[in-house]
Amino acid sequence: MKNIYAGIPEELPEELIEPLLETGKLTIERIVSRGHTSPEDGWYDQDRNEWLVLLSGNATILFADGTETRLSPGDTLHIPAHRKHRVTRTAPDTETLWLAVHYP
């Protein structure tokens, strides 16, 4: 057993991405951000679908079509495979904790 809120480093120079479960087709990750964003010149263009829930903090995701989604604790989001997106904001003063599920 592991507590999803435990073991977050005090210093977080880069976003922390930890696989919690991996099978041939499914990956569940804990992602911890503290003011981190996607590179300005890049978009995530993932081969698999992603479903995520924001457990703490807040974040903003921008999609290539101009749609912007703001997330607060408890919000979930489904991102279909190859829907280009980037994280434009996470809370700078607290952990933004995501649980992300990647699947075919």
PyMOL commands that set and color helices and strands:
alter all, ss='L'
color gray80, all
select strands_A, chain A and resi 16-22+27-33+49-56+59-63+68-71+76-79+85-90+96-103
alter strands_A, ss='S'
color yellow, strands_A
deselect
rebuild
show_as cartoon
